Amino acid sequence: MIRAAFLGAQFVGQLSRGKLEHVEVVWAGASPQLFATEVRALKPTIVVLDLAEFADGSDEQVRALIAGCGAELSIVTYSFARRQLIRSLQSQQVRVLPSPITLDVLQAHFAPFIIRNVLESARREVSSMEQSPNPPKYTREQLGTLMEVTSAVQCECPNHVAQLVDRLQAFERYSKDCENRDDADRAVHTALYKSSALARVEMEKALTMLIAHEKIQL
């Protein structure tokens, strides 16, 4: 999740009734003084500040808070503000938007950071799996047993899921050992190996759940 801090009484009220997807709200309040002393240590990705919480002529305070929070993106909202201040705040790292603003609109501004975070998490997962992929949880003997087990409630899910895990294990071995004519072949087979291993791990989790639910002894 990305981490977000909000300065503004209106945001506190909105967040009490609504939520932002894939966003961890690490701070929300209406005090610029507390924001200045507490937020930087929380390492927010994004901060959202309402100019209504600042007294007139506090331009330097606003800039200092933005500079001091260490966020990748700052969103400043205003009801009425001098055009000179708005122009001076606007930059690649600072967006100035008219208030009031809905959580849905904020979600849209957060979207590039959320997508980046999801992609980075996926890359880390694949990278860690490439270094040390989880070995198969079930032996072929155990899977053979599960393919023939009789359910207490006339459900064949354990049989079917065991077959899926067995097929995924087989394809994982095949794609890992498949011959490569060139680097392009190697890249394709590596991707297939990773994908089948990830799918196998997920289906093993499902199989483990079924075994516990059906009280199957292996």
Summary of the structure (lengths in Angstrom):
residues: 218
radius of gyration: 26.2
end to end distance: 38.8
largest distance: 77.5
contacts: 599
relative contact order: 0.10
helix: 60%
strand: 13%
